[in-house]
Amino acid sequence: MRKLLALILILPNLSLAQSFTLGDKLWLSAYFDLQKQKMKLEERIKEIDLKIAQNEQGIRQINELLAKIQRTMIIGTEKQKEDAQKAKPVAEKALMQAKETQKMLKDQKMECEMQMVKIQENERKLKELYSKISSNNNIAGLIKDCSGTVKIMNLKTKKLENTCSNMIINDGDKISTLS
């Protein structure tokens, strides 16, 4: 089944008579990249939720099996008791593995939820950044993300910036990194 997505994006401070500036294009690129990450993460969380639900069903089934094994060991025939005695460690091992899997899945979900919080924070910062971008005609680029030690010297203000995620780069700015 094919899905169709219609998107109408209204940029603040942009009339229909204005053309898109480099800043607008850079901002849109960063915004849509962020939305793509967000959608992938939401899909991953849904997949994990489904696996958690399936695993919970498996845990319930194993617990029901262990209850049957226990009843059989009490009221079954000698042959049934012997078979139940052999089945019990296998079922207990399966239960232990299912519980470990459940813990791993919940940890994965929590990690994804923490990533979602970071994405939402980046989205908020990016929306705040738009007003700076749209009023800046000297823009040369937009740093979406960086790692390590990166310093940016703003040519106009002579201010040294240490953080660079979702940061505007103007013509003439100096970027330095450690080795």
N, C-alpha and C positions, 0 to 999 in steps of 0.2 A: 504494500500500500504506500503510495507516495503522499507526502505531506507538503503542503504549501504554506509558506510563512510570508505574510505581508508585514512589512515594517515601515512605519512612518516615524522618523526621528525628527523631533523639533529641537533645534539647538537654541539655547537662550542667546539673546543679543544678536540674532541673525535674521535679517529680514529677507524676503524673497528676492529683493533687488540686489542684495549683496552676493558676491561670488564666494566660493569657499577659499579660504586662505590656506597657506601651508600649515599654520597652526591648527585650523579646523581639521584638515586631513590627518595630521599626526594624532590629534586627540581622538578622532573617530577610529583610527587604526588601533590605538591603545585600548579604547573603549570596547571595540568588537573583539579584540584578542582576550580581554578580560571576561567578556560575556561567554566566549567560547570555552575558556577554562572553567567558568562557573557551571555551564551546562554539562560539561564532561564530569565534573565533580558531583553534580546533582544526580547524574545517571549512575555514577559509581556508588553513591549512597543508596540509591534504589536497589541496585544489584546486591549490595551487602545486606540490606533489610530483607530481601527475598531469601538470601542464603540463611540468615538468622532464623527466619520463620520456618524454613524447611528443616534446619537443624533442631529447632525446638520440637518440631513434630517427631523427628527421629529420637530425641531424648525421651519424649513421652512414650513412644512405642517400646523403647528399650526398658523403661521403668515398668511398663505393663507386662513385658516378657519376664522381667525379674520377679514380679509379683506372682505370675503363674508358676515360675520355677519354684518359688518359695512354697506356694500351696501344694505343688506336686511333691515336694520333698517332705511335706507333713502328711498328706493324705493319699499319696499315690501308691501304686504297687511297688514291689521291690525293684522291678525292671525300670519303671518310670522314675523312681527315686534315683537310681543309678544314672540314668540318662540326664536327669535334671542336675545332678551333681557335676556331670561333665559339662553341661551347657552353662552353668552359672559363671565360671571364670571367663568364658568367652563373652558373655553378655556384660559382665562387669567391666571387662577391658573395652568393649565397644562403647559403654556409657562414659568411661573415663576419656576416651578419645573424642567423643561427641562434645563433652563438656570443655575439653581443651580447645576444640575447634570453635565452640561458641565464644570462649574468651578471646581467641584470636580475632574472630569476626567483629566482636564488640570493640576491641582495641583499634581495628582498622576503621571502623565507623567513627570512633572518637577522633582519630587522626584526620579523617576526611572532614569532619565537622570543624576541627581547628583550622584546617586549610580554608574552609568556607568562610570562617570569620575573617581570616587574612584577606581573602578575595573581597569580601564586603567592605573591609577597611580601605583596601586599595581602590575600590569603586567609589567610595566616599571621597577619598583624596583626589581621585581623577576628576570627579565632578567639580570639586573646589578649584582644581587647576584650570578648568575650562575658561573661567573669566580672565585669568592671567594670559592664557594662550590667545584668546580672541582679541585682546587689547594690545598684543605685542606684534609689531610688524618686523622686528629684527630677529625673529625666531629662525634657528638653523636646524633644530631637531628636538626630539623628546626622548629622554632615557626612560625606558619602561621598567627596567630592573637592572641591578648590578650586584656583584658580590666582591668581597675583599675590600681593600682600602682604596677608595676612589675619592679624589678631591677635585672640586670644580671651582675655579676662580672666575667670578663674574666680572667681565671686563668693565662694565658700566659702574657697578657699585663697589668694585674691588673687595667684595665679600667672598670668603672662602667657605664653600658648602661641603660638608662631610657626607651627607646623605644624598642619594641620587635616584632613588626609585621615583618614577613619575615626575621627573624634573625636566624643566625646559632648558635647552642649550641655545644661547644666542650667538650670533656672529661674533667672533673674537674671543669667546670664552676659552679658558685654558683648562684642559683635563689632565690630571696626573694620577698615576697609579704606582703602587709599590712594585718591586721586581716580581 
